[in-house]
Amino acid sequence: MAFMLQCLMGHFLLAFAFYATHRWVLHGKVGTLKFFRPLMLQHRMHHKKPRDPGGFLFTPGWNALLLFAIFFTLILSLPMGLGFLSYALLYSWRHKRAHEGASGKIARHHHDHHFKNPLKNFDIVYPFIDKLFRTTRTS
């Protein structure tokens, strides 16, 4: 039971971290800081060319950081690290499918972020996080 709870904690910890990064770094003022600026600019390119497969996953810097976080967490706590990994894989799969033309509810949620309002619908995996933070795009 504790193993599964830690897996879930890792999964949702990374989910909220991705939301926060997407909202406040990639689309917010934090992204204008010198350290984060390259990430913000890379993300802007993803918005300019949303169908480019090179932007489906992460930038090289984010890939390295994510791999380090997963590896480090696996060493500290195997179940939490597995939770991180499960979120990263689910995110990658859903993001890729949304940009390849999937038409489900989650893909539409993400399409609205790209094509209707980039300051809404930040979460591609769990739209309830946008509801929680009141960043869901409403018609």
N, CA, C and O of each residue as an XYZ file, in Angstrom:
556
protein
N       0.813     -1.200      0.000
C       0.000      0.000      0.000
C       0.857      1.265      0.000
O       0.593      2.195     -0.762
N       1.877      1.301      0.847
C       2.754      2.470      0.905
C       3.493      2.660     -0.416
O       3.726      3.791     -0.842
N       3.864      1.548     -1.068
C       4.555      1.622     -2.361
C       3.672      2.338     -3.380
O       4.125      3.256     -4.064
N       2.418      1.918     -3.478
C       1.502      2.505     -4.454
C       1.215      3.971     -4.125
O       1.118      4.802     -5.028
N       1.083      4.283     -2.862
C       0.837      5.664     -2.455
C       2.005      6.560     -2.865
O       1.795      7.669     -3.357
N       3.226      6.086     -2.665
C       4.397      6.861     -3.058
C       4.467      7.015     -4.579
O       4.857      8.071     -5.078
N       4.092      5.967     -5.314
C       4.036      6.066     -6.785
C       3.060      7.168     -7.197
O       3.378      8.006     -8.042
N       1.881      7.158     -6.598
C       0.876      8.176     -6.914
C       1.356      9.576     -6.527
O       1.121     10.544     -7.251
N       2.022      9.672     -5.393
C       2.562     10.963     -4.964
C       3.571     11.487     -5.984
O       3.530     12.660     -6.355
N       4.462     10.632     -6.430
C       5.449     11.033     -7.434
C       4.786     11.452     -8.732
O       5.161     12.456     -9.338
N       3.792     10.670     -9.157
C       3.080     10.959    -10.402
C       2.422     12.341    -10.340
O       2.592     13.155    -11.248
N       1.679     12.598     -9.274
C       0.954     13.862     -9.197
C       1.844     15.039     -8.802
O       1.532     16.181     -9.138
N       2.931     14.784     -8.104
C       3.904     15.840     -7.833
C       4.477     16.356     -9.150
O       4.582     17.566     -9.355
N       4.843     15.447    -10.033
C       5.369     15.856    -11.328
C       4.276     16.508    -12.181
O       4.561     17.439    -12.934
N       3.039     16.036    -12.076
C       1.930     16.652    -12.816
C       1.784     18.130    -12.429
O       1.652     18.991    -13.299
N       1.808     18.414    -11.144
C       1.678     19.801    -10.703
C       2.930     20.611    -11.049
O       2.832     21.802    -11.345
N       4.092     19.982    -11.015
C       5.327     20.670    -11.407
C       5.287     21.039    -12.887
O       5.714     22.130    -13.267
N       4.779     20.138    -13.720
C       4.662     20.439    -15.151
C       3.675     21.578    -15.384
O       3.933     22.471    -16.190
N       2.553     21.548    -14.685
C       1.573     22.628    -14.816
C       2.236     23.957    -14.449
O       2.155     24.927    -15.203
N       2.888     23.995    -13.296
C       3.513     25.232    -12.823
C       4.578     25.722    -13.795
O       4.662     26.919    -14.070
N       5.381     24.818    -14.310
C       6.422     25.196    -15.265
C       5.799     25.744    -16.545
O       6.229     26.774    -17.065
N       4.791     25.053    -17.044
C       4.155     25.489    -18.284
C       3.503     26.863    -18.096
O       3.609     27.729    -18.964
N       2.845     27.050    -16.983
C       2.124     28.313    -16.761
C       3.062     29.468    -16.426
O       2.991     30.521    -17.060
N       3.931     29.289    -15.447
C       4.695     30.414    -14.931
C       6.081     30.589    -15.546
O       6.649     31.679    -15.481
N       6.632     29.531    -16.141
C       7.938     29.669    -16.797
C       7.745     29.824    -18.304
O       8.207     30.806    -18.885
N       7.073     28.875    -18.939
C       6.971     28.883    -20.397
C       6.003     29.940    -20.929
O       6.132     30.380    -22.071
N       5.036     30.350    -20.107
C       4.087     31.375    -20.540
C       4.024     32.553    -19.572
O       3.154     33.413    -19.712
N       4.909     32.608    -18.614
C       4.814     33.647    -17.600
C       6.078     34.465    -17.442
O       7.040     34.320    -18.196
N       6.049     35.318    -16.454
C       7.163     36.242    -16.220
C       8.440     35.535    -15.767
O       9.539     36.027    -16.022
N       8.311     34.401    -15.106
C       9.502     33.675    -14.661
C      10.352     33.283    -15.874
O      11.579     33.236    -15.792
N       9.691     33.005    -16.992
C      10.400     32.627    -18.211
C      11.257     33.731    -18.796
O      12.122     33.465    -19.630
N      11.033     34.966    -18.371
C      11.851     36.066    -18.882
C      13.191     36.187    -18.149
O      14.076     36.920    -18.589
N      13.336     35.474    -17.040
C      14.617     35.476    -16.326
C      15.678     34.797    -17.189
O      15.374     33.866    -17.934
N      16.898     35.257    -17.089
C      17.987     34.808    -17.964
C      18.110     33.275    -18.011
O      18.278     32.704    -19.088
N      18.029     32.622    -16.873
C      18.184     31.165    -16.806
C      17.097     30.441    -17.592
O      17.365     29.432    -18.244
N      15.858     30.963    -17.531
C      14.719     30.287    -18.147
C      14.414     30.761    -19.565
O      13.651     30.112    -20.280
N      14.991     31.869    -19.975
C      14.649     32.460    -21.275
C      14.805     31.484    -22.448
O      13.916     31.437    -23.298
N      15.882     30.709    -22.534
C      15.981     29.769    -23.665
C      14.824     28.765    -23.707
O      14.368     28.383    -24.785
N      14.359     28.344    -22.546
C      13.238     27.406    -22.498
C      11.956     28.070    -22.998
O      11.176     27.471    -23.739
N      11.757     29.317    -22.577
C      10.577     30.047    -23.014
C      10.605     30.249    -24.533
O       9.584     30.083    -25.200
N      11.760     30.604    -25.070
C      11.873     30.813    -26.515
C      11.639     29.516    -27.288
O      10.991     29.515    -28.334
N      12.167     28.429    -26.768
C      11.939     27.120    -27.398
C      10.447     26.793    -27.395
O       9.915     26.272    -28.375
N       9.787     27.099    -26.298
C       8.362     26.816    -26.201
C       7.559     27.697    -27.161
O       6.549     27.262    -27.713
N       8.009     28.920    -27.353
C       7.337     29.794    -28.332
C       7.424     29.189    -29.733
O       6.475     29.274    -30.512
N       8.561     28.582    -30.047
C       8.707     27.922    -31.355
C       7.717     26.763    -31.472
O       7.154     26.522    -32.540
N       7.516     26.058    -30.378
C       6.546     24.966    -30.367
C       5.146     25.512    -30.676
O       4.365     24.864    -31.372
N       4.839     26.682    -30.167
C       3.531     27.284    -30.438
C       3.432     27.787    -31.882
O       2.360     27.745    -32.485
N       4.544     28.259    -32.427
C       4.529     28.724    -33.821
C       4.401     27.565    -34.799
O       3.791     27.701    -35.860
N       4.980     26.420    -34.434
C       4.946     25.228    -35.296
C       4.448     24.030    -34.485
O       5.216     23.107    -34.215
N       3.174     24.037    -34.095
C       2.676     22.983    -33.201
C       2.649     21.583    -33.822
O       2.578     20.592    -33.095
N       2.705     21.490    -35.126
C       2.675     20.175    -35.766
C       4.078     19.613    -36.020
O       4.223     18.499    -36.524
N       5.098     20.382    -35.672
C       6.483     19.933    -35.831
C       6.786     18.885    -34.766
O       6.739     19.189    -33.574
N       7.095     17.655    -35.176
C       7.327     16.586    -34.188
C       8.483     16.860    -33.232
O       8.554     16.251    -32.165
N       9.389     17.765    -33.597
C      10.498     18.089    -32.712
C      10.064     18.750    -31.415
O      10.816     18.751    -30.441
N       8.858     19.312    -31.390
C       8.382     19.985    -30.187
C       7.419     19.163    -29.362
O       6.909     19.647    -28.352
N       7.156     17.924    -29.766
C       6.179     17.102    -29.059
C       6.624     16.758    -27.650
O       5.811     16.731    -26.726
N       7.881     16.502    -27.486
C       8.344     16.075    -26.169
C       8.889     17.279    -25.414
O       8.119     18.156    -25.020
N      10.157     17.338    -25.212
C      10.746     18.414    -24.426
C      11.969     18.936    -25.157
O      12.460     18.308    -26.096
N      12.449     20.069    -24.730
C      13.700     20.591    -25.255
C      14.838     19.744    -24.683
O      14.647     19.057    -23.679
N      16.016     19.781    -25.305
C      17.150     19.004    -24.756
C      17.439     19.314    -23.292
O      17.743     18.408    -22.516
N      17.347     20.585    -22.906
C      17.594     20.952    -21.512
C      16.570     20.342    -20.567
O      16.922     19.854    -19.493
N      15.300     20.371    -20.968
C      14.255     19.771    -20.143
C      14.415     18.267    -20.095
O      14.202     17.654    -19.049
N      14.790     17.658    -21.224
C      15.018     16.213    -21.229
C      16.079     15.838    -20.209
O      15.894     14.906    -19.425
N      17.188     16.562    -20.218
C      18.278     16.270    -19.283
C      17.824     16.452    -17.841
O      18.110     15.617    -16.983
N      17.118     17.543    -17.580
C      16.625     17.807    -16.231
C      15.638     16.749    -15.778
O      15.699     16.274    -14.644
N      14.726     16.380    -16.672
C      13.725     15.368    -16.335
C      14.396     14.018    -16.076
O      14.069     13.339    -15.102
N      15.325     13.629    -16.938
C      16.023     12.354    -16.730
C      16.794     12.360    -15.419
O      16.798     11.365    -14.694
N      17.449     13.480    -15.111
C      18.162     13.589    -13.844
C      17.189     13.459    -12.671
O      17.466     12.744    -11.708
N      16.045     14.152    -12.753
C      15.055     14.101    -11.664
C      14.536     12.681    -11.472
O      14.402     12.212    -10.342
N      14.245     12.005    -12.567
C      13.746     10.626    -12.469
C      14.819      9.723    -11.884
O      14.540      8.941    -10.975
N      16.047      9.820    -12.392
C      17.149      8.990    -11.898
C      17.410      9.253    -10.417
O      17.536      8.316     -9.628
N      17.489     10.530    -10.043
C      17.747     10.912     -8.656
C      16.630     10.403     -7.749
O      16.887      9.884     -6.662
N      15.388     10.557     -8.207
C      14.249     10.128     -7.398
C      14.193      8.614     -7.291
O      13.827      8.081     -6.243
N      14.549      7.917     -8.353
C      14.580      6.446     -8.300
C      15.575      5.973     -7.236
O      15.328      4.994     -6.532
N      16.695      6.677     -7.131
C      17.701      6.303     -6.127
C      17.176      6.583     -4.717
O      17.322      5.755     -3.818
N      16.565      7.758     -4.531
C      16.058      8.120     -3.210
C      14.829      7.313     -2.821
O      14.697      6.869     -1.680
N      13.931      7.128     -3.783
C      12.679      6.439     -3.513
C      12.206      5.783     -4.799
O      11.684      6.452     -5.690
N      12.386      4.499     -4.891
C      11.999      3.766     -6.097
C      10.542      4.034     -6.475
O      10.275      4.347     -7.636
N       9.588      3.924     -5.548
C       8.200      4.148     -5.961
C       7.920      5.578     -6.425
O       7.168      5.777     -7.379
N       8.514      6.574     -5.765
C       8.288      7.954     -6.186
C       8.906      8.185     -7.565
O       8.315      8.864     -8.405
N      10.074      7.631     -7.794
C      10.716      7.727     -9.099
C       9.885      7.060    -10.183
O       9.800      7.569    -11.301
N       9.275      5.931     -9.864
C       8.393      5.265    -10.830
C       7.164      6.129    -11.121
O       6.662      6.150    -12.245
N       6.689      6.839    -10.102
C       5.581      7.777    -10.305
C       5.986      8.913    -11.236
O       5.216      9.295    -12.117
N       7.191      9.456    -11.050
C       7.711     10.488    -11.953
C       7.750      9.942    -13.381
O       7.280     10.578    -14.324
N       8.321      8.756    -13.509
C       8.464      8.147    -14.829
C       7.105      7.907    -15.478
O       6.943      8.147    -16.674
N       6.138      7.441    -14.713
C       4.810      7.178    -15.275
C       4.172      8.464    -15.790
O       3.529      8.462    -16.840
N       4.348      9.558    -15.055
C       3.787     10.826    -15.536
C       4.502     11.284    -16.805
O       3.850     11.703    -17.761
N       5.826     11.212    -16.826
C       6.587     11.665    -17.991
C       6.179     10.883    -19.241
O       6.034     11.461    -20.318
N       5.996      9.581    -19.095
C       5.593      8.762    -20.240
C       4.169      9.081    -20.684
O       3.896      9.175    -21.881
N       3.267      9.248    -19.729
C       1.880      9.583    -20.057
C       1.797     10.958    -20.721
O       1.069     11.135    -21.698
N       2.537     11.923    -20.194
C       2.583     13.254    -20.788
C       3.068     13.172    -22.236
O       2.444     13.732    -23.138
N       4.173     12.479    -22.450
C       4.754     12.376    -23.789
C       3.765     11.767    -24.767
O       3.606     12.261    -25.883
N       3.105     10.705    -24.356
C       2.152     10.015    -25.221
C       0.958     10.923    -25.550
O       0.574     11.050    -26.713
N       0.380     11.547    -24.531
C      -0.805     12.389    -24.762
C      -0.462     13.634    -25.582
O      -1.235     14.037    -26.452
N       0.682     14.237    -25.311
C       1.090     15.433    -26.049
C       1.312     15.097    -27.516
O       0.864     15.825    -28.402
N       1.996     14.005    -27.766
C       2.260     13.578    -29.146
C       0.941     13.293    -29.864
O       0.742     13.735    -30.995
N       0.053     12.566    -29.220
C      -1.244     12.238    -29.855
C      -2.058     13.495    -30.154
O      -2.686     13.594    -31.208
N      -2.046     14.446    -29.236
C      -2.800     15.689    -29.459
C      -2.270     16.415    -30.692
O      -3.047     16.953    -31.481
N      -0.952     16.430    -30.856
C      -0.359     17.139    -31.995
C      -0.406     16.332    -33.287
O      -0.175     16.875    -34.368
N      -0.695     15.074    -33.185
C      -0.847     14.252    -34.392
C      -2.288     14.242    -34.885
O      -2.592     13.603    -35.892
N      -3.187     14.947    -34.181
C      -4.553     15.069    -34.652
C      -5.594     14.288    -33.879
O      -6.726     14.164    -34.347
N      -5.260     13.759    -32.717
C      -6.270     13.074    -31.909
C      -7.414     14.046    -31.630
O      -7.201     15.257    -31.560
N      -8.612     13.520    -31.472
C      -9.767     14.406    -31.319
C     -10.517     14.206    -30.003
O     -11.633     14.703    -29.857
N      -9.944     13.509    -29.069
C     -10.608     13.295    -27.786
C     -10.660     14.560    -26.945
O     -10.129     15.604    -27.324
N     -11.309     14.442    -25.804
C     -11.510     15.583    -24.897
C     -10.186     16.221    -24.467
O     -10.059     17.445    -24.464
N      -9.211     15.401    -24.109
C      -7.933     15.936    -23.645
C      -7.185     16.595    -24.795
O      -6.568     17.644    -24.607
N      -7.229     16.000    -25.979
C      -6.578     16.607    -27.148
C      -7.225     17.959    -27.468
O      -6.522     18.923    -27.771
N      -8.543     18.032    -27.403
C      -9.233     19.311    -27.663
C      -8.845     20.360    -26.616
O      -8.679     21.538    -26.933
N      -8.705     19.913    -25.371
C      -8.271     20.814    -24.291
C      -6.918     21.429    -24.668
O      -6.708     22.631    -24.500
N      -6.017     20.609    -25.170
C      -4.690     21.098    -25.541
C      -4.749     21.934    -26.825
O      -4.047     22.939    -26.939
N      -5.563     21.536    -27.772
C      -5.706     22.326    -29.004
C      -6.193     23.735    -28.680
O      -5.742     24.705    -29.289
N      -7.111     23.847    -27.724
C      -7.573     25.176    -27.319
C      -6.417     26.021    -26.787
O      -6.369     27.228    -27.021
N      -5.491     25.392    -26.077
C      -4.315     26.101    -25.565
C      -3.487     26.644    -26.732
O      -3.022     27.783    -26.696
N      -3.313     25.835    -27.744
C      -2.481     26.237    -28.883
C      -3.181     27.196    -29.835
O      -2.564     28.146    -30.317
N      -4.442     26.966    -30.108
C      -5.093     27.675    -31.205
C      -6.133     28.707    -30.786
O      -6.610     29.470    -31.626
N      -6.496     28.745    -29.492
C      -7.507     29.719    -29.074
C      -7.008     30.660    -27.985
O      -7.262     31.862    -28.051
N      -6.306     30.140    -26.988
C      -5.805     31.004    -25.920
C      -4.614     30.336    -25.223
O      -4.799     29.430    -24.412
N      -3.390     30.784    -25.539
C      -2.207     30.169    -24.933
C      -2.043     30.449    -23.444
O      -1.145     29.899    -22.807
N      -2.902     31.299    -22.880
C      -2.833     31.582    -21.446
C      -3.879     30.788    -20.666
O      -4.184     31.105    -19.516
N      -4.416     29.766    -21.298
C      -5.390     28.866    -20.673
C      -5.018     27.429    -21.034
O      -4.218     27.188    -21.938
N      -5.612     26.483    -20.311
C      -5.453     25.047    -20.605
C      -3.977     24.626    -20.656
O      -3.498     24.140    -21.680
N      -3.287     24.816    -19.571
C      -1.858     24.503    -19.515
C      -1.568     23.012    -19.363
O      -0.495     22.552    -19.754
N      -2.493     22.263    -18.810
C      -2.213     20.860    -18.518
C      -2.764     19.937    -19.601
O      -3.954     19.972    -19.911
N      -1.899     19.119    -20.166
C      -2.304     18.198    -21.237
C      -2.742     16.853    -20.680
O      -3.494     16.141    -21.344
N      -2.308     16.489    -19.514
C      -2.612     15.166    -18.975
C      -3.872     15.187    -18.115
O      -4.739     14.326    -18.264
N      -3.975     16.147    -17.232
C      -5.099     16.214    -16.302
C      -5.765     17.583    -16.346
O      -5.368     18.474    -15.595
N      -6.759     17.777    -17.198
C      -7.440     19.076    -17.265
C      -8.040     19.534    -15.932
O      -8.309     20.723    -15.760
N      -8.253     18.615    -14.988
C      -8.790     19.041    -13.684
C      -7.826     19.998    -12.976
O      -8.248     20.790    -12.134
N      -6.532     19.928    -13.314
C      -5.567     20.850    -12.697
C      -5.853     22.275    -13.172
O      -5.761     23.220    -12.388
N      -6.199     22.432    -14.445
C      -6.604     23.754    -14.928
C      -7.873     24.223    -14.224
O      -8.000     25.404    -13.899
N      -8.799     23.325    -13.990
C     -10.023     23.704    -13.269
C      -9.684     24.154    -11.852
O     -10.225     25.141    -11.355
N      -8.784     23.417    -11.213
C      -8.370     23.745     -9.851
C      -7.776     25.156     -9.766
O      -8.049     25.894     -8.820
N      -6.963     25.521    -10.760
C      -6.310     26.826    -10.750
C      -7.049     27.871    -11.592
O      -6.540     28.967    -11.826
N      -8.239     27.520    -12.035
C      -9.102     28.424    -12.811
C      -8.428     28.936    -14.075
O      -8.524     30.116    -14.412
N      -7.741     28.025    -14.771
C      -7.121     28.398    -16.047
C      -7.727     27.597    -17.203
O      -7.115     27.471    -18.263
N      -8.914     27.064    -16.999
C      -9.600     26.373    -18.078
C     -10.216     27.399    -19.016
O     -10.863     28.348    -18.573
N     -10.013     27.203    -20.309
C     -10.612     28.091    -21.306
C     -12.111     27.809    -21.382
O     -12.536     26.667    -21.551
N     -12.889     28.860    -21.254
C     -14.336     28.718    -21.403
C     -14.759     29.427    -22.676
O     -14.182     30.449    -23.048
N     -15.747     28.892    -23.329
C     -16.200     29.458    -24.619
C     -16.788     30.838    -24.456
O     -17.213     31.448    -25.437
